[in-house]
Amino acid sequence: MNSRNLIWLAGGLVVLVVLAVIGQRQTTGPSDIAQTDDEFLPGLMGMLDEVTSIEIVGAGSEAVATLDRNENGWTVRERDGYSADLTKVRHTLLSLAEARILEAKTANPELHDRLGVEDVAADDAGGLAVTLHGPAEPAAIVVGDAAGDYRRYVRRAGENQSYLISRDPELGETPADWLDTAVIDLASTRVREITVTHPDGDIVRAAKASADEANFSVEGIPEGRSLLYDSVANVIAGVLQNLTLEDVERATDDDTERTVTELVTFDGLRLTVTGFERDDTTWISIAAATESDAPQADQAAATAEAQTLNERLSGWRYRIPSYKFEQLTRRMDDLLQGET
């Protein structure tokens, strides 16, 4: 082989090496970190069934949320034991149990605040302290800042060493963040009658003669006035479809004036929604009953549905989005065109 061929061969090898290096960099990326086999919380996966409560504490050692496990699932202690979002709780527990250490970070306490893993006793602490109670040795950690998708800086309580882990437990930062947000799901097509009664006596009534009718007919329209559009009352019937909460509290009796919205279904279910406004928030409570004039074939099913709803909804008051509240409590003037 002559010298010219050797030069070309050597040059080709250099090019191949360079291309291989570039390809590897493009595959892994400069920020990718090889996952180790080291569990962040060794043995937690085998102890998840033993976890009876999850305590979350924020800056200034202030309680954020306490999740308790009972025979019916998980509840939020700061909301009088209202049901927690089971999917969210499971995600948090499994993320902590599955987390692997990607990289050891600083062990200098003076640098912990750069990762959000400083002691939460500090008033300006950026992370959350999490303690899993139940196992013989409770797991206690500080969860700090996010580091891209599905990664988090963490530190075991009582240790200075911090880590980057392969999972993000996605902790809620308020009690409301942990709530099961589903309230009720009443299909608008089921609704036959609507009555909205305001504290000042203003009343809206609307009804359908059959489920096949597209729009509700509004009763008592003043002479010379007309609806904004034919389906304007339909929105009231749809408010309870896939309704979700923003917060919850125990229902109490007080002197606050309330608007009462009643919805009656074709199959004999009556829902009474009582609502009021407080400090720029809007709240409702819901009670279910059965219509006595419902067809006998439907009455048994409606009675069973009412009982199930009351068992879950009775005694609670729900904060709902203000636009939903406005739709649910419309006045006659809201449905009509301006006076001519």
C-alpha positions as CSV (number, residue, x, y, z in Angstrom):
1,M,0.0,0.0,0.0
2,N,1.5,3.3,-1.0
3,S,1.8,6.4,1.3
4,R,-1.0,8.2,-0.4
5,N,-3.4,5.3,0.4
6,L,-2.2,5.2,3.9
7,I,-2.9,8.9,4.4
8,W,-6.5,8.5,2.9
9,L,-7.1,5.5,5.2
10,A,-5.9,7.3,8.3
11,G,-8.1,10.3,7.4
12,G,-11.1,8.1,7.0
13,L,-10.6,6.6,10.4
14,V,-10.4,10.0,12.0
15,V,-13.7,11.0,10.3
16,L,-15.4,7.8,11.5
17,V,-14.2,8.4,15.1
18,V,-15.4,12.0,15.0
19,L,-18.8,11.0,13.7
20,A,-19.1,8.3,16.4
21,V,-18.4,10.8,19.1
22,I,-20.9,13.3,17.6
23,G,-23.5,10.6,17.3
24,Q,-23.0,9.6,21.0
25,R,-23.4,13.2,22.1
26,Q,-26.6,13.6,20.1
27,T,-28.0,10.4,21.6
28,T,-27.2,11.1,25.3
29,G,-27.2,14.9,25.3
30,P,-24.9,16.9,27.6
31,S,-27.5,17.0,30.4
32,D,-28.3,13.3,30.5
33,I,-27.0,11.4,33.5
34,A,-26.6,7.7,33.6
35,Q,-29.0,6.2,36.2
36,T,-27.4,4.1,38.9
37,D,-28.9,1.1,40.6
38,D,-28.8,2.9,44.0
39,E,-32.3,3.4,45.4
40,F,-32.8,6.7,47.1
41,L,-35.0,5.2,49.8
42,P,-33.9,1.5,49.9
43,G,-36.6,-0.9,50.8
44,L,-39.5,1.5,50.6
45,M,-41.3,-0.3,47.8
46,G,-41.7,-3.3,50.1
47,M,-43.1,-1.2,52.9
48,L,-45.7,1.0,51.0
49,D,-48.6,-1.0,52.4
50,E,-47.4,-0.1,55.9
51,V,-47.5,3.7,55.2
52,T,-50.5,5.1,57.3
53,S,-49.9,8.8,56.8
54,I,-47.9,11.3,54.8
55,E,-46.9,14.5,56.5
56,I,-45.8,17.4,54.4
57,V,-44.3,20.5,56.0
58,G,-43.2,23.7,54.3
59,A,-41.2,26.9,55.0
60,G,-41.1,28.0,58.7
61,S,-42.0,24.4,59.6
62,E,-45.6,25.2,58.7
63,A,-47.9,22.2,58.0
64,V,-48.9,22.0,54.4
65,A,-51.0,18.8,54.3
66,T,-51.4,15.6,56.3
67,L,-52.7,12.6,54.4
68,D,-54.2,9.8,56.4
69,R,-55.0,6.2,55.3
70,N,-58.1,4.4,56.4
71,E,-60.2,1.5,55.3
72,N,-61.9,3.7,52.6
73,G,-58.7,5.1,51.2
74,W,-56.8,8.4,51.8
75,T,-58.1,11.6,53.3
76,V,-56.8,15.1,53.9
77,R,-56.7,15.9,57.6
78,E,-56.6,19.7,57.1
79,R,-60.0,19.4,55.3
80,D,-61.7,17.4,58.1
81,G,-61.0,14.1,56.5
82,Y,-62.3,14.8,53.0
83,S,-61.3,12.2,50.4
84,A,-57.8,12.7,48.8
85,D,-57.0,12.1,45.2
86,L,-56.0,8.5,45.2
87,T,-54.2,8.7,41.9
88,K,-52.0,11.6,43.1
89,V,-51.2,9.9,46.5
90,R,-50.2,6.7,44.7
91,H,-48.0,8.7,42.3
92,T,-46.2,10.3,45.1
93,L,-45.6,7.1,47.0
94,L,-44.5,5.1,43.9
95,S,-42.2,7.9,42.7
96,L,-40.4,8.0,46.1
97,A,-40.2,4.2,46.1
98,E,-39.0,3.9,42.5
99,A,-36.5,6.8,42.7
100,R,-32.9,6.0,41.8
101,I,-30.0,8.3,42.5
102,L,-28.8,9.9,39.3
103,E,-26.1,12.1,40.8
104,A,-24.7,13.0,44.2
105,K,-24.9,16.8,44.7
106,T,-23.6,19.1,47.4
107,A,-23.1,17.9,51.0
108,N,-22.4,21.5,52.1
109,P,-25.4,22.8,54.1
110,E,-24.5,26.3,53.1
111,L,-25.3,25.4,49.5
112,H,-28.5,23.5,50.1
113,D,-30.7,26.5,49.4
114,R,-29.4,26.5,45.8
115,L,-31.2,23.2,45.3
116,G,-34.2,23.9,47.5
117,V,-33.2,21.3,50.0
118,E,-32.3,23.5,53.0
119,D,-33.9,22.9,56.4
120,V,-37.6,23.8,56.2
121,A,-37.4,25.5,59.6
122,A,-36.1,28.5,57.6
123,D,-38.9,31.0,56.8
124,D,-37.7,31.2,53.2
125,A,-37.1,27.5,52.6
126,G,-37.8,26.5,49.1
127,G,-38.6,22.8,49.5
128,L,-41.0,20.6,51.4
129,A,-40.2,18.1,54.1
130,V,-42.0,14.8,53.7
131,T,-42.4,12.1,56.3
132,L,-43.9,8.7,55.7
133,H,-45.3,7.3,58.9
134,G,-46.2,3.7,59.5
135,P,-43.1,1.7,58.8
136,A,-40.9,0.9,61.8
137,E,-38.4,3.4,60.6
138,P,-40.4,6.4,59.1
139,A,-38.9,7.8,55.9
140,A,-38.2,11.5,56.2
141,I,-36.8,13.6,53.3
142,V,-36.6,17.1,51.9
143,V,-37.9,17.5,48.4
144,G,-36.3,20.5,46.6
145,D,-36.3,22.1,43.2
146,A,-37.3,20.3,40.0
147,A,-34.4,19.6,37.6
148,G,-36.2,19.2,34.2
149,D,-38.8,16.7,33.5
150,Y,-39.3,13.9,36.1
151,R,-36.2,14.8,38.2
152,R,-35.9,16.4,41.6
153,Y,-33.2,17.5,44.0
154,V,-33.7,15.7,47.4
155,R,-32.0,15.1,50.7
156,R,-32.6,12.6,53.4
157,A,-33.5,14.3,56.7
158,G,-30.6,14.3,59.1
159,E,-28.1,13.9,56.3
160,N,-26.1,16.7,54.6
161,Q,-25.6,14.8,51.3
162,S,-28.1,15.9,48.6
163,Y,-29.0,14.0,45.4
164,L,-30.6,14.3,42.0
165,I,-33.2,11.5,41.7
166,S,-34.9,10.0,38.7
167,R,-38.5,10.6,39.8
168,D,-40.6,13.7,40.7
169,P,-43.2,13.0,43.4
170,E,-45.1,16.1,42.4
171,L,-46.1,17.2,45.9
172,G,-49.2,19.4,46.4
173,E,-48.3,22.7,48.1
174,T,-51.7,23.2,49.8
175,P,-54.3,20.9,51.3
176,A,-56.6,21.7,48.4
177,D,-54.0,20.3,46.0
178,W,-54.5,16.8,47.4
179,L,-58.3,16.7,47.3
180,D,-60.4,14.4,45.1
181,T,-61.8,17.2,43.0
182,A,-64.8,15.3,41.5
183,V,-68.1,16.6,43.0
184,I,-70.9,15.4,40.8
185,D,-71.6,14.5,37.2
186,L,-75.2,15.1,36.1
187,A,-75.7,15.0,32.4
188,S,-77.6,18.1,31.1
189,T,-79.8,15.9,28.9
190,R,-81.3,14.4,32.1
191,V,-82.6,17.7,33.4
192,R,-86.4,18.4,33.0
193,E,-86.9,21.4,35.1
194,I,-84.8,24.3,36.5
195,T,-85.8,26.8,39.2
196,V,-83.4,29.4,40.5
197,T,-84.6,31.4,43.5
198,H,-82.6,34.4,44.6
199,P,-82.8,35.9,48.1
200,D,-84.4,39.1,46.8
201,G,-87.3,37.1,45.3
202,D,-86.1,37.0,41.7
203,I,-87.0,33.6,40.2
204,V,-86.0,31.9,37.0
205,R,-88.0,28.9,35.8
206,A,-87.3,26.8,32.8
207,A,-88.5,23.4,31.6
208,K,-88.6,20.8,28.8
209,A,-91.6,18.9,27.8
210,S,-89.5,16.0,26.7
211,A,-85.8,15.0,26.6
212,D,-85.9,15.3,22.8
213,E,-86.3,19.0,23.0
214,A,-83.1,20.9,22.2
215,N,-83.7,23.9,24.4
216,F,-85.4,24.8,27.7
217,S,-88.5,27.1,27.6
218,V,-88.2,30.0,30.0
219,E,-91.3,30.8,32.0
220,G,-92.5,34.3,33.0
221,I,-90.7,36.4,30.4
222,P,-91.9,40.0,30.9
223,E,-94.0,41.5,28.1
224,G,-91.9,43.2,25.5
225,R,-88.8,41.2,26.4
226,S,-87.2,38.2,24.6
227,L,-84.5,35.7,25.2
228,L,-80.9,36.5,24.3
229,Y,-80.9,33.4,22.2
230,D,-83.0,30.2,22.2
231,S,-80.6,28.0,24.2
232,V,-79.7,30.6,26.8
233,A,-81.1,28.6,29.7
234,N,-79.4,25.4,28.7
235,V,-76.2,26.3,30.4
236,I,-77.8,26.2,33.8
237,A,-78.7,22.5,33.3
238,G,-75.1,21.8,32.4
239,V,-73.3,23.2,35.4
240,L,-73.4,19.9,37.4
241,Q,-72.0,17.9,34.5
242,N,-68.4,16.9,35.5
243,L,-68.4,19.5,38.2
244,T,-65.1,19.8,40.1
245,L,-64.2,21.6,43.3
246,E,-61.4,24.1,44.1
247,D,-61.7,23.6,47.8
248,V,-64.0,22.1,50.4
249,E,-65.2,22.7,54.0
250,R,-67.7,21.4,56.4
251,A,-71.1,23.0,55.9
252,T,-72.4,25.2,58.7
253,D,-75.6,27.2,59.3
254,D,-75.2,31.0,59.4
255,D,-77.1,34.1,58.3
256,T,-75.5,34.4,54.8
257,E,-78.1,34.9,52.1
258,R,-78.2,32.1,49.7
259,T,-79.4,31.4,46.2
260,V,-81.2,28.1,45.7
261,T,-81.1,26.3,42.4
262,E,-83.2,23.1,41.9
263,L,-82.8,20.7,39.0
264,V,-85.3,17.9,38.5
265,T,-84.5,15.1,36.0
266,F,-86.9,13.2,33.8
267,D,-86.2,10.0,35.8
268,G,-87.2,11.6,39.1
269,L,-84.1,12.9,40.8
270,R,-84.2,16.3,42.4
271,L,-81.0,18.2,43.3
272,T,-81.1,21.3,45.5
273,V,-78.0,23.4,45.1
274,T,-77.6,26.1,47.7
275,G,-74.9,28.7,47.0
276,F,-73.4,32.0,48.3
277,E,-70.4,34.2,47.7
278,R,-67.7,34.9,50.4
279,D,-64.6,37.1,50.0
280,D,-64.5,36.7,46.2
281,T,-65.0,33.0,46.4
282,T,-68.2,31.0,45.5
283,W,-69.5,28.0,47.5
284,I,-72.3,25.5,47.1
285,S,-73.8,22.6,48.9
286,I,-75.9,19.9,47.3
287,A,-78.8,17.8,48.6
288,A,-80.5,15.0,46.6
289,A,-84.1,13.7,46.8
290,T,-86.6,11.8,44.8
291,E,-89.7,13.2,43.0
292,S,-92.9,11.6,44.2
293,D,-94.5,11.9,40.7
294,A,-91.7,10.1,39.0
295,P,-92.6,6.9,37.1
296,Q,-92.6,3.9,39.4
297,A,-90.0,2.2,37.2
298,D,-87.6,5.2,37.7
299,Q,-88.3,5.9,41.3
300,A,-86.3,3.0,42.7
301,A,-83.2,3.9,40.7
302,A,-83.6,7.6,41.6
303,T,-84.0,6.8,45.3
304,A,-80.8,4.7,45.2
305,E,-79.0,7.5,43.3
306,A,-80.1,10.1,45.8
307,Q,-79.0,8.0,48.7
308,T,-75.6,7.5,47.2
309,L,-75.2,11.2,46.5
310,N,-76.2,12.3,49.9
311,E,-73.9,9.8,51.6
312,R,-71.0,11.5,49.8
313,L,-72.1,15.1,49.6
314,S,-74.1,15.7,52.7
315,G,-72.4,17.9,55.3
316,W,-69.9,19.4,52.8
317,R,-69.6,22.8,51.1
318,Y,-67.7,23.1,47.9
319,R,-65.8,26.0,46.4
320,I,-66.4,26.0,42.7
321,P,-65.1,28.3,39.9
322,S,-66.9,31.6,39.9
323,Y,-68.0,31.3,36.3
324,K,-69.7,28.1,37.1
325,F,-71.5,29.7,40.0
326,E,-72.6,32.6,37.8
327,Q,-74.1,30.1,35.3
328,L,-75.8,28.2,38.1
329,T,-77.4,31.3,39.7
330,R,-78.5,33.3,36.6
331,R,-81.2,35.9,37.0
332,M,-84.0,36.6,34.6
333,D,-82.3,39.7,33.2
334,D,-79.2,37.6,32.4
335,L,-81.4,35.5,30.0
336,L,-83.1,38.4,28.2
337,Q,-82.2,41.0,25.6
338,G,-82.2,44.6,26.7
339,E,-85.5,46.4,27.1
340,T,-86.8,48.0,23.9
